[in-house]
Amino acid sequence: MTHDLKAERAGLGRRLDVRRGTVDMTHGSGGRASAQLIGELFAKHLTNEWLAQGHDGAVMPPIVKPVAVSCDAHVVKPLFFPGGDIGRLAVTGTVNDVAMCGAKPLWLSAAFILEEGFPLADLEKIVISMAETAKEAGVAIVTGDTKVVEKGHGDGVYIATTGIGERLTDHLVSGKAARPGDVVLVSGSIGDHGMTVMSLREGMTFGTTLVSDCAPLGRMVEAIVAAAPNVHVLRDPTRGGLGTTLNEIAAESEVGILLHEAAIPVKDEVRAACEFLGLDPLFSACEGRLICIVPADEADAALAAMKADPHGAGAAKVGEVRSEGPGFVEMETLMGGRRMVDWLTGEQASAHLLMPSKESDFKKEAAEQTFSAASFEFERLVCSHPRITTPASGIKDA
């Protein structure tokens, strides 16, 4: 029985007022109002052959290769931002986590926790966004759930998703698989998502429009695996950004990683925002970028595959894996020196996290990045000084 038919048999007379209505507690009661919300809003936009079965779950066809599974919980403030919204984020976040297993994402589940009083018009926008992003990613949302909490006990909408996919590789792609001599690639500019959401949340403008990089990466991963079948590591640098993710990989693989600052793609507007706030773009969240670590002889092929994807035009080689300094990440700076890229001691501009709204808390959080940001700014100023060239050449004659 389809959800529309369930709603009809429930004896519902008046249709859901999506344009002016709001979520109320009856929408989570399991009764008529719940059936109407599911049938006239969720099923209307997310419909597919499995969801149309109307069961509490979905029976899926068998998968031949090993199965990849990932789950995610999505909270973001604001719910809508340039380049996406919580609905797009919920789909891309889980699709990308499945893809980072070296797998092809196939199906998603989605559970919604709605706050009483949330506008149905905004909920419909989120659901439509999820449907469009799922289509873009080539996946189906096959089952779901809805709960309602009292006003003041939520933040509009929370979404929990689980993804299932089929592994593409014959070997395990893992953060433990990086090897000395491997090349480190990123699929595009870093920090776009984190700085977009934080600037919007804090009401800051920087004379330009920051746009989230939120995007599904499953098809890019398929192309990478086809071009570089021995790929060792795939990771998406979400919370904590590139710096944190590479530290995780270095620790898990017991290797050192050397980055080259000049090679790391950072958009001017993101760099400007980070400099203004005293933050380091290395630790700002991405939601549509991936890190790819491959053997050196497959690096060019992997990079070409990334650049051929619409979301990988800015892909670049940014470093290499070494046997020296296992568990640590270093960066060759613009000056030609080196500095450690250490784990964060606090939180930075991670768009998954609810950032403090008080100005004092915000300043305290930014201050926790002082050493890294000060080093970044010092090197930029020194490089532009008319009497200084490089560490090796010393000071120019006056």
N, C-alpha and C positions, 0 to 999 in steps of 0.2 A: 504494500500500500504506500503510495507516495505521500509526502508531507502535505501537499495541497489537498489531497483527498481526505487525509486525516482531519485537516482544519475544517473542511466542508462538513464532514460527518459529526464534528464536535458541535455543530449547530451555531456556528459563529455567524452573526448577521452582518454587523458593520465591519468593514475592512480596516486593517491597521492604518492609523493616521501617521504615516512615516514623516510627513512634512512638518507637522506641528506636535506630534506626540513625544512622550518620553518613556524610558524604561520604568516599570513599576514592579513591586514585589511579586505580583501575580504572574509576571513573565518567567519567573523561575520556579513556579509552583508545580509544574508538571501537568497542569490542567488545560483549559481551553485557551487561555491567553498564551501559554507556552507554545501550544500547537500553532496558534496564529502567528506568533513571532517567527517560529521555525519555518512555517510554510510560506509566509508572505515576504519574508526578508532573507533569511539564510538560504533556504532551498532555492528560492527564486534566482539567486545570483551564483550559487556554488554548484548547481545541479550537475550531475553526471550519473553514469549507469550504476555506480556503487552507492552513492548517496541516495539515489532514488529508490533503493530497496527499502528505506525507511526503518532499518533495524537499529539496535543500539550499537552495533559494530558493522564491520564490512568483511566479507569473505573474498579474498583476493586470489588471483591466479598464481600458480607456483612460479618460483624464481629458480633458474638453473644454477647460477653462480652464488658464491657466498653473499649473505644479506648484510647490508650496512644499516644501522639504526642510530638515530640521534634525537634527543628531545631538548626543548628550549622553553624558557619562560620570558615573556616580552613585556617590559614596562618602559615607557619613555614619556618624557614631558618636555615640550608639548606633544600632543598626539599627532598633530599634522605639522610638517616642516617642509621646506623647499627640497624637492627631490624624493619625497615619500611621506609615509605616515606609519602608524603602528601596524596597520594591516599588511602593507608591503614589507615592513621590517620582519613581521612574524613569518612570512613565507620565505623571504630570502635568507633569514638567519638560519632556519632549519635546513632548507635546500642546500645552502652552502656548507653546513656542517656535515651533511651526508656526502656531498661531493668531495670534501677534503679527505674522506676515507678512500679516495680513488674510486668512487662509485657513481653510478648514474641514479639521481633521485627519481622516484616513481610516484610515491603516494605520501600524503600528509593527513594527520588528524589535527583538529583545532578545537580547543576548549576555551570558552569565553567566560570571564568573570566580569559582570556588568554592575555598575553602581546605579542604584535607584536614582531616577531623575536625569539620567544621561539622555541627550536628545537622540531620538530614533533616526533623524536625518543624518547625524554624524555617524551613527552606527552603520547605516546603509552605505555611506561613503567608504568606511573602513572595509566592509564586506565586499563591495565592488572592487576596491583596490586589491584585496586578497585574490579575488577571482581573476582579475587581469594579470596580476603577477604570477599566479599559478600557471596560467596559460602561457605567459612568456617563458616560464621555467620548464614547461613541458611536464607538469605534475598535476595530479588530481587530489582535491581534498575529499576524502572518502568517508570520513566519520567525524563526529564532533559532539560537543556538550555545551550547555549554557547554564550558568548559575547567576543569581542576582544577590547582591549584598546591600544592606541598608545605606542610605545616603550618609556620607561622611566616613564610611568604612572601606572606601576604595578610591581610585583616582581616575574615574571614568570608565576605562576598559583595561583589563589585563588579558593577555592571550597566551595560552600554553599550546605548543605544537610538538608533534612527534613526526619524524620523517623516516621513510623506509626506501632503500635503494639497492641496486645490484652492483656488486663490485666489478670494476672494469679490468683491473690488473690481475696478473697471476701471482703477485706477491703482495705483502702487507705494506701499504703506504702509512708511515707512522712518524711521529716526532722523535722516535728513537732510532731512526734509520739514516740520519745524516752522517756522511763519511768525509774524512779529510780529502781535500781536492774537489769536492762538490762546489757548484756555483749557486749563489743565492739570487733569485729573481723575485721582483714584485710586479704585479700586473698593472700598476698605475700610481697616481699621486696619492700620498698618504695624508690622513688626518681630516679629510673633507667632511665626513659624517660627524665626527665628534665636535669639530669647531662650529659646524652649521647649527647643530642642536643646542650647544651651549650658548652661542651668541644670541640665538632666538630666545632661549629661556631667560637669559639675563638682560634682554632688551638692549643689546649692543649692536651697533652698526659700524662697519669699517670702510664705508665709501664704496662698497661693492657687494654683490650678492653671493653669499656662500651657499653651495648646493650639496646636499648629501650624495655620496657615491652609492647609496643603497641599490643593489642589483643582484640578480641570481647568476651564479657562476658555474652551474652544472655543465653547460655546453662548452665553456672554456676548458673545463677539466677534461671532458671527453677529447677535445682537440689536443690537449697537452699529452694525455696518455697515448694517443695514437702517434704523436710525433716523437715522444720521449718515453718509450715503454718501460724504462728502468728508473723512472722518477722515484725519488726516495721519500720526500716530504711534501705535503700540501697542507697549508694552514691558512685560515682567514684571520687577519690581525684585528679582532674586534676590541673587546675591553682591554685597555692597556696598550693598544696599538702595536706597531712594528717592533718597538724596543722590547716590550714585555714578551711578545710571542717568540722572538728570537732568543731571549734568555731562557724561555721554557724549552725550546728545542736544543739549545746548547747544553742545558742541564740533563735533559732526557737522553741525548745521544752521547754525552760525555765528550764533547768536542768544543773547540773554540770557533768563534765566528768573527771575521773582520769585515766591517762595513766601510764603504767609501762615501763620505758625505756628499761629495760633488755629484755622485751618480744617483742619489736618492731623489725621486721626483716629489716635489712639494710645490703646490700652486702658490703664486704670489700672494693671493688673498688669504690663504691659510697661514702662510709664513708671517704675514703682517699681523694677523689676529693673534698668533702665538707670541710674537715679540711684544705686542701691546700688553698682553695678559701675563707675560713672564712664564709661558709654558713652552714645552718642547714638542714639536710636531711628531717626533718619534713615538710619543706616548698617547697620541690622540687617536680615537677609535676610527676604524674603517668598517663599512658594511657592504662593500662591493669590490673588495680587493683580496688578492690571495698572495701568499708566499709560496714559491716553488723552489725546491732544492733538488738539483739533478746532477748526475755525473757530468764532468766538464765536456765530454765528447757529445753530449746530448743537449747542452745548454742553448746553442744557437737555434736548434730545431724547436725546443720548447718556447724560446722567446718569440720566434716567428709565429708559432701557433697562438700565443697570447696576443700578439699585436694584431692578428687577423680577426680577433673577436671584437665586437662593438664595445665591450667593456675593458678592453686591454690595449687600447691604442697607445697609452703612455707607459707600457711595460718597459722594464729596464733591468740590467744586471747591476746589483748593488753591493755584492760582496762575495766572499768565499769561505768555505769551511776549512779549518786548520786543526792540526793535532796539538798545537801550542795553546796553552791557556784553557784546558777543558772546563766547560761550565761557564765560561765568560764570553761576553760580547764586547769587542773594541770597535772604535770607529776612527778611520783616518780622516782628519778634519780638513777644512778648506785651507788651513795654513800649512798642512803637511805633517802636523803632529798627530798624536793619538790620544784619545780619551776613552774611559770606560763608559759603556752604555749599561748602566746598572738597573736592577729591579727598582720599581717605584717604591718609595717609602710611604706614600699615601695615594689618594686617588687623583686623577687628572680629569681631562675632558672626555670621559667615557659616556657615550650617549645612552648606554643601557642602564646607567645608574641615575638615581634621582639626586641631582646635585643640590647642595645646600642653597636655600633661597636668601638667607641673610647675608648682607654684604660682608660682615665680619668673618663668617664661616667661609665665604667664597675667597676672601683675601688670605685666610689661613691656609686653605687648600692650595692656592696658587703659590704661597710661600714655601710649601713643601717641595716645590720644584726649583727653588732658588739656585742651587748649585749647578744643575744641568742647564737651566735657562741662562744663568749668568755666563757660563762657559761659552754657550752658543753665541750670546750677544757680544762678548769680549772678542771672540775670534772674528766676528763680522766687522767690528769696528777696527780691529788691528789690521785686517786685510785691506781696508779702505784708506788707511793712514798713508799720507804722501811720503813719509820718511821711512816706512817699513816695507820690506819686500817679503821674504820668507825667513823661517828660523835659521836656515843654513847661510843665507847671504847677509844677515844682520841689518844694520841701519845704513841707509843711503847717506852719501856725503851731503852736507847742508849746502 
